[in-house]
Amino acid sequence: MALDNTSAVQAETIEAALRDAYPDLPDNPAIVLTAALGDLRHYADAHRLSYQQCDGNAYGVYLQEKST
């Protein structure tokens, strides 16, 4: 299934940001994503946010974007 233009652009944008944020990690999307998700949990903790709630909200945004 091909990504639509919006999804493709978003994927390319976050990939570039992740490469900049994790230059020492191997070129393996699963490893980079895992590191980023762990760091986002630290970010949520530092700001006293519920990671689970934010993740649920993000999933809703993702579904909305996929349907357009």
N, C-alpha and C positions, 0 to 999 in steps of 0.2 A: 504494500500500500504506500503510495507516494504521499509525501507531506504536501499540504497546500502551501502557497507562498508565505502566508503569515507564519505557519508552524516552521517552515524551513528557515525563514529569517530568524525567528526566535531561537531555534536550535543552533544556528551558526553563531549568533550573538553570544549565547551562553557558553558555547564551546570555546570561543576566543577568550572570554573572561576567565573560564576555568583553566585554560592553558596558561594564562598570565598569573593566575593565583597559585597554581600548582606546577611550576616549571620542572621540578625535580621528580615528579611522579612519572611512571612509565606511560607510554601512549596507549592507554587501555581505558576506554570509557567507563567500565564498571569500577575500576579502582579510583578514578577521578571522581565519579559520582558519589561513591561511598565516602571518600574523604570530605567532599563538599557537604554532604548530608550530615556527617558528624560535626563539622564545623558550624553548620546552621543550627544544630541543637545547642552548641555552646553559645551562639549568638542569642538564641531564644532565652536561654537561662540568664545570660548577662542582662537582658532587658525585661526579665520576669514575664515572659510570654509563654503561652502554652504552645509548644511545638506541635502537638497533636491537633489543636484547634486551627493553627495556622496552616498545617498541612491539609486539613479538611477543606479549609477555605480555598487553598491553592488548587485543590483537585476540582472544586466547583468552577474556578476560573478556567482551568485547563479544559474541562468539558464544554464550557461555553465557547471557548476559542475554537475547539475542534468542530463544533457544530456550525460555525459561520463560514 
